[in-house]
Amino acid sequence: MELNEIKEIIDMLRDSDISELSIEKEGVKFTIKKERYSHAVSAQPVLQPAPSVVKEAEIPAPAAEADQGFIKVTSPIVGIFYTASSPEAPPFVQAGSRVEKGQVLCIVEAMKLMNEIESDCNGIVKKILPGNGQPVEYGETLFIIEPLS
């Protein structure tokens, strides 16, 4: 199965009501699922992450922010982190911005699909960790937010 065939299938699924599709062709079997990340719907092949070897000394110490009751917003997918909807648009938020629950904080692009990442709480953005256009991993902390009561 060619890559362009897979891309065509993903494009067709994007506008359909189908949430999962398994295909086996020429000895290759794969599954495509639509998952909901915030408000964005994406269709992506389900891949298992490659095992990684990390030495104990390389594991960063827990951030002081976590001890202070701050909330970490993490990436639900592997992709490219964008602070705005386009290069000409202003960033969704900046350090010090007040955010509401459900407000878009950034976009993580995966397989040409733009996935909006939303705030889980009302609060103030303390830190934006990745740089604009930087690759991010699943579970990587994107924002540190100080929750407001």
N, C-alpha and C positions, 0 to 999 in steps of 0.2 A: 504494500500500500504506500503510495507516494504522499509526501508532506502536503502537497497542494490539495489532495483528496481529503485529507484530515481537516485542513483549513476550511474547505467548502462545507464539510459536514458540520463543523462548529458554527459557521456563519448561518447555515440553515436552522440549526437548533436554537440559536440566539433569539429568533423571532417566533419560535414555536412554544407550545405548552408542554412539550416533552421535557421531563426533568432528568432522565437518565437513559443512556443508550449504550448497549454493548455490541461490539462489532468484532467478527473474526473473519479475516480474509487473508489468503495466501500464507497461512500459518502464523499470522500476527493477530493477537487478540487485545483489544483495549476497550476501556469504558470511559464515556464522557458523561459528566454530571453537571447540572446547573446548580450552583450553590449561591446562597444569598449572603453577601457581605455588605452590611449596612443597607443602602438602597440599590446597589449595583448587582446585576445578575450576570454570572459568568458561566461559560461552559469550558471545562478544562479536563484534559486527560487526568485520571487519578494515578499519581505516581507516588511510590514510596521514597522517602528521603534516603539518600545514601548515608551509610553509617559514617560517623566522623570520629576521629581520634583526637581528643583534646587532653593535653597534659594538665595535671592539677594546677600547676603554677600559672597556666594561661587563663584559668577561669576567673573572671573579674569578681571582685568582692561585691556584695549586695550594695546597691546605691543607698546613700544616706537618705535620699528622698523617700524610699520605701519605708524607712523607719519612722518618718515624720507623718505618715498617713496619706501621702500623696498617691495618686492613681496613675498606673502605667497604662498607656494605650499601646497595644502591640499589633504587629502586622498579622492578619489572618492568612496571608499567602506570601509566596516568594514573588518578587517583582521589582519594579522601579518606583521609587518614592518621588512624588511631585507635590510641591507646596501650593500649586495653582492649577486651574483648569486648562490654561494655555500659557505659552511663554510671555504673552503680552498682558495677561490678567494679573491682578494683584493677588498675593498669597491669601489662602483661606483664613489663616491665623498666623500670628507672630508670638514670640515670647512676650508674656504680659497681657495677651488678649484674654478677654472674658468670653467664655463659651457656654452655650446652653446644651443640655442633653439633646442628642440627635443632630447637632450642628456638624456640618462637614469640616473635618480638620485637614484632610489631604486626599490625594489619589494614589493608589498603588496600581500600576499598570502591569498586567500579566497577560501574555499572549494577545496583545493589542486590545485587551479589554480594560477599560478604566473602572476601577473599583473604588468607590467613595468610602472613606473611613470616617466614622462619626464618633463624636464624644459620647461616652457612657454616662456622663454626669454634668451638672452645672459646676463651673469652676474657672480657674485662671491657669492658662498655659504657662508653666514654669520653664520648660525646656523643650526644644525640638531637636531630637538627636541626629537623625540622618540629614545629609545635605540634599538639596534639590537635585534630582536626576541620579541619585545614588541607589545602587541595588540594595534591597532589604531581604531578609530571610523570614520564614515563618516563625512567629513568636518573638521577633526582635522588637524591642521597645522603640516606639516612634516618638511618643510624647510623654511628658510628665505633667500631670495636672493636679493642682491643689483644689480639692473639692470645696464647694461653698455650701453652707447649710441651707 
